């Protein structure tokens, strides 16, 4: 019995290490620290995390199964470039989920929640246009406030399964790309801000249908912007 227990403990510890490394790599990809199309070299990652190659290899397999990376001939593991149709499909689903969350939030929103939504939207707007030459930190700050806006509505909807489903879709694509779209286009930035304003106003006045409609249109538009970015990017990411 003791031998079996020890083996199980080591196995569980090994799985925990693999999960931890996979999460760290995922975070780097989502933040843009590891860009799409980049190679993921086992030796470098093992050195970064001060582990052997074995847990790194297993972590990469986990991420491949999740669709975040690909293993290509003569290149090995690379950060996957989502296809535009995948983005459009995902955002079509996300639009329905988030519009449901917005409609549910109407009956559950508090004044504090409304204030938090407005503050996040204002901060996102200011961060995304605060510098003539946006930096990685600017994109991170803008993305963080945008996430606060959407996750607050999902949380207020008071449906944990709904919030998890939304989060799963958001974690499908690197989050820094959406932020880059905002800070790289003043018109898109302004439109995004005003769309958020209309969503908050609809929720605050208790108009569930308007909240649903405004959120759905907002997410679909964001998805189309992202899909077009990937259309441009996918034709050049593996060149040069």
N, C-alpha and C positions, 0 to 999 in steps of 0.2 A: 504493500500500500504506500509506504513513504516514497518509493521510487516513482510510482505513478503520479503521486501528488507533486513531486518536484518537477517532473517532466511537464505537467500541466501548467505549473507556475512559470517555467521558462517559456513555454509556448505562449502563454498569455502576455508575458512581458515582452516577448518578441513582437507579437501583434500590436501591442501598445506603442512600441518604438516605431514600427512601420507606419501606424496611423498618425503618429506625431510628425514624422518626417513628411508624409504625404500632405498633411495639413500645412506645414511650413512651405513646401513647394507650391501648393495651391495658393497660399497667401501671396507669395512672390509673383505668381502669374496673374492673379486677380488685381494686384496693385500696379502691374506693369513693370515691376523690377525685372522680371523675365518676360520679354515681349513675345508676341505671337510669332511663330516661325523659328524661334531660337532653339538651338540644340541644348539638350539637357545631358551633360556628361556626368556619368556616374562617379568618376574619380574626383571631379571638382566638387560635386555635391557631398560626397562622403567626407572630403576634407573640410568643407564648410560646416558640416554638422558634427564633425569629430566622431564618425562612426565608420564601420566597414562598408564595403560596397553592397553586401547582401541586403540589409534593410532598405538601402536606397533603391536597389533593383526591384524589390518587392513593392516599394512605395510608388515607383514609376508604373509598375503593372497595375496597381490600384487606380492610378490616375488615368491610365489608358482605358481601363474598363469603364471608368466614369465619363470617358469621351473628352477629357481635357487635353490629352496629348496623343500623338500618333507615333508609331515606330515605322520609319521609312527606310527603304533600301539605301545603303551607303551613307545614311545620315544618322541612323539610330533614333533615339527619342527626341521629338521636337514638340513645341507647344502648337497645338492644333489651330488652324485657321478655320473658324466656323464658316459654313457656306451661307450666302445670303438667304436662301430658302429656309434654312434652319432657324435663322434669326427671326424671319417673318412668322414662321409657325409658332415659335416660342412666345413671341410678343402678342400674337393673336390670342393665345391662351392666357398670357399674363394680363392682357387688357380686360378679359372677362372676369378674372379673379380679383384684380384690383378695383374694378368698377363695383363688384359685389361688396368688397371691403368698404369702399367709400359710401355706398348706400347704407350699409349696416352702421357705419360710424355716425350717421346723422342722429340716430336716437341715443347714442352713447357718448358723444363728444362733450368735453367739459371746456370751460373758459381757459383753463390752463393748457389743455391740448391745443386749442385754437391759437393761443399765444405761441406755443412751441412750434406749430406749423408755420406761422407767419415769420417767426424768428429764423427758422431753418431756411425758408425760402429767400429771405432777405440776405442772410449770410452767404448762401449759395450764389446768389446774384452778384454780390459784392466781391466774393472770392474769385469767381470766374472772370471778372473783368477788372481786377485790381492791379494788373501789371501789363505793361506794353508787350513784354515777352514772357508769357506764362511759363512757370516752372513745374516740375513734378510735384512739389509741395502745394502749389496752387491747385493743380488737378486733384490731389488727394483731399484737400480741404473742401473743394467744391463737391466732390463725390460724396464725402462724408455727410455734408449737410443735405444733399439730395436723398441719401439713404435715410437720414433722420426723418425727412418729410414723409417718405413712402412707408417706412416701417412704423411710424407713429399712427398713421391711418390704419394699417393692418392690425396693429396692437389694439387700437380702440374698437375695431370691429368685433372683438371678443370672440373670435373663432380661431382656436389654435391650429386646427388642421388647415384652414384657409391661409393663415400667416405662414405656415411651413411650406405650403405649396408655392406661394409667391416667392419665398426665399430660395427654394430649390431652383426655380427658373432664373432668378437673379444670379445665382452662383454658377450658371452654365457658361456665361461669357465673362471675360476679363472686365472688371468694373471701371478700370481707368479709361477705357475707350469712350464711354458715354461722356465722361468729364471732359475729355479732350475735344469732343465735338462742341461742347458748350463754350469752352474758352477759346476755341478757334473760329467761332462764327458769332458775331455780335447780334445778328438778326435772330439766329436760332436761340441764343441766350435770352434775348428779350421775350421771344415767343414762349419759351419754356417757363420763364418767370410768370408771365401773364396767365398761362394755363394753370399754374399752381394757384395763383390768386383766385381764379374762377372756381377751382375745386374747393378751396377753403370757404369762399363766400357761399357756395351752394350748400355745403355741409352746415355752415353756421346758421343759415336761414331755415334749415330743416327741409330742404328740397332734395329728397332722396333720388328722384329721377334725374334731376339736373346734375347732382353729384356723380351719379353712375355714368351719365353721358359724357360729362367733362373729363372724368378720369379715363374712360375708355378711349376717347379721341386722343387724349394726351399720350397714353401708352402706345397706341398704334402709331402715332406720329413719331415717337421716339424710336420705336422699332424700325420704322422705315428709314430713318436717318442712319441708324446703326447698320442696317442691311446694306445701304448704299456705300457706307464706309468700307465694309468688308468686301463689297464688289470691287472697289478700287484697290484695296489692299491685297486681295488674293491674287491679283494678276502680277504683283511685283514682289511679294514677300520672299519668294525663293530665288529671286534673281539678284545678280550682282555679287 
